[in-house]
Amino acid sequence: MHIGPLPPPAQLAEYEGAHPGAAQWIFEEASKGAAHAREMELRAIKIQRLDVLLHRGLPFALVIAFLVASIIIAFTNPTAGAAGLLATVAGVLTAYLTGRTSVSRDRRGTPPPGSQRADGSKGLSLNNRIGRIESGWRQRRNERIHKGE
């Protein structure tokens, strides 16, 4: 039994001899599998772009919202407005100087020691989680092939 996208030509000829049309079916399935893999990679890239956009855009929007709220409050109560402005600036400076977010990572994308998410992913990136899911699918498919299902 061959495992991979396409068997060698001799094995393809054997399949075709045993069951006419088998080689064509194998090529079609390999083509469908490659198209599916490309589609999943594009989907993962789109999701990762959205993830990056949210991780950059949402904090920025929150800072702007707090600054605007502080300015509005400052017109009615200068002390409360100054406190809100100071808290916003302090939070931004703290995040900037420490270089950390709620889930800090080093440059290789590994999670900090002891961190674990509710889904048990241990802080892995989206691509790593998708890769693990896909490798599980491949492993189960290969096990079915070996069993002859």
C-alpha positions as CSV (number, residue, x, y, z in Angstrom):
1,M,0.0,0.0,0.0
2,H,1.3,3.4,-1.0
3,I,1.0,6.5,1.2
4,G,1.3,9.9,-0.5
5,P,-0.2,12.0,-3.1
6,L,0.5,9.7,-6.1
7,P,1.8,6.2,-6.4
8,P,4.7,5.3,-8.7
9,P,3.8,4.7,-12.4
10,A,4.2,0.9,-12.1
11,Q,1.8,0.8,-9.2
12,L,-0.6,3.0,-11.0
13,A,-0.5,0.6,-14.0
14,E,-1.3,-2.3,-11.5
15,Y,-4.3,-0.4,-10.1
16,E,-5.5,0.4,-13.7
17,G,-5.2,-3.3,-14.6
18,A,-7.1,-4.4,-11.6
19,H,-9.8,-1.8,-11.9
20,P,-10.2,0.2,-15.1
21,G,-10.4,3.9,-14.3
22,A,-8.6,3.6,-11.0
23,A,-5.6,5.7,-12.2
24,Q,-7.9,8.5,-13.3
25,W,-9.7,8.4,-10.0
26,I,-6.4,8.6,-8.1
27,F,-5.3,11.6,-10.1
28,E,-8.7,13.3,-9.5
29,E,-8.5,12.6,-5.8
30,A,-4.9,13.9,-5.6
31,S,-6.0,17.1,-7.4
32,K,-9.0,17.6,-5.1
33,G,-6.7,17.0,-2.0
34,A,-4.2,19.6,-3.3
35,A,-7.0,22.1,-4.0
36,H,-8.4,21.5,-0.5
37,A,-5.0,22.0,1.1
38,R,-4.5,25.3,-0.7
39,E,-8.0,26.4,0.3
40,M,-7.3,25.6,4.0
41,E,-4.0,27.4,3.8
42,L,-5.7,30.5,2.4
43,R,-8.4,30.3,5.0
44,A,-5.8,30.1,7.8
45,I,-4.0,33.1,6.3
46,K,-7.2,35.1,6.2
47,I,-8.0,34.2,9.8
48,Q,-4.5,35.1,10.9
49,R,-4.8,38.5,9.2
50,L,-8.0,39.1,11.0
51,D,-6.4,38.0,14.3
52,V,-3.5,40.4,13.7
53,L,-5.9,43.2,12.8
54,L,-8.0,42.7,16.0
55,H,-4.9,42.5,18.2
56,R,-3.6,45.8,16.8
57,G,-6.9,47.6,16.1
58,L,-8.9,46.8,19.2
59,P,-6.3,48.1,21.7
60,F,-5.9,51.3,19.6
61,A,-9.7,51.8,19.5
62,L,-9.9,51.3,23.2
63,V,-7.2,53.9,23.9
64,I,-8.9,56.4,21.6
65,A,-12.3,55.7,23.4
66,F,-10.7,56.2,26.8
67,L,-9.0,59.4,25.7
68,V,-12.3,60.8,24.3
69,A,-14.2,59.8,27.4
70,S,-11.5,61.4,29.6
71,I,-11.8,64.6,27.6
72,I,-15.6,64.6,27.8
73,I,-15.5,63.9,31.6
74,A,-12.9,66.7,32.0
75,F,-15.4,69.3,30.9
76,T,-17.8,68.3,33.7
77,N,-15.3,67.2,36.4
78,P,-11.7,68.2,35.7
79,T,-10.3,66.0,38.5
80,A,-12.1,62.9,37.2
81,G,-11.1,63.7,33.6
82,A,-7.4,64.1,34.6
83,A,-7.6,60.8,36.5
84,G,-9.0,59.1,33.5
85,L,-6.4,60.6,31.2
86,L,-3.6,59.7,33.6
87,A,-4.9,56.1,33.9
88,T,-5.1,55.8,30.1
89,V,-1.6,57.1,29.5
90,A,-0.2,55.0,32.3
91,G,-1.8,51.8,30.8
92,V,-0.5,52.6,27.4
93,L,3.0,53.3,28.7
94,T,3.0,50.2,30.8
95,A,2.0,48.0,27.8
96,Y,4.6,49.8,25.6
97,L,7.5,49.6,28.0
98,T,6.9,46.0,29.1
99,G,6.1,44.9,25.5
100,R,3.5,42.4,26.8
101,T,-0.1,41.8,26.1
102,S,-2.6,39.6,28.0
103,V,-0.9,36.5,26.4
104,S,2.7,37.3,26.2
105,R,5.0,35.3,23.9
106,D,8.6,35.4,22.9
107,R,9.7,36.0,19.3
108,R,9.3,32.3,18.3
109,G,5.6,32.3,19.3
110,T,6.0,30.0,22.2
111,P,3.6,30.6,25.1
112,P,5.0,31.8,28.5
113,P,5.6,29.0,31.0
114,G,2.5,27.6,32.7
115,S,0.0,29.3,30.4
116,Q,-2.9,27.3,29.2
117,R,-6.1,28.3,27.5
118,A,-9.5,26.9,28.4
119,D,-9.5,24.7,25.2
120,G,-6.2,23.1,26.3
121,S,-4.2,24.6,23.5
122,K,-1.5,25.9,25.8
123,G,-1.5,29.3,24.1
124,L,-0.6,28.0,20.6
125,S,-1.1,30.3,17.7
126,L,-4.0,29.8,15.3
127,N,-1.7,28.3,12.6
128,N,-0.3,25.8,15.1
129,R,-3.7,24.7,16.2
130,I,-4.9,24.4,12.6
131,G,-1.8,22.4,11.8
132,R,-2.3,20.1,14.7
133,I,-5.9,19.5,13.6
134,E,-4.9,18.8,10.0
135,S,-2.1,16.4,11.1
136,G,-4.7,14.5,13.2
137,W,-6.9,14.2,10.2
138,R,-4.0,13.0,8.1
139,Q,-3.0,10.5,10.7
140,R,-6.6,9.1,11.0
141,R,-6.9,8.9,7.2
142,N,-3.6,7.0,6.9
143,E,-4.7,4.6,9.7
144,R,-7.9,3.9,7.7
145,I,-5.9,3.3,4.6
146,H,-3.6,0.8,6.4
147,K,-6.7,-1.0,7.8
148,G,-8.2,-1.2,4.3
149,E,-11.3,0.8,4.9
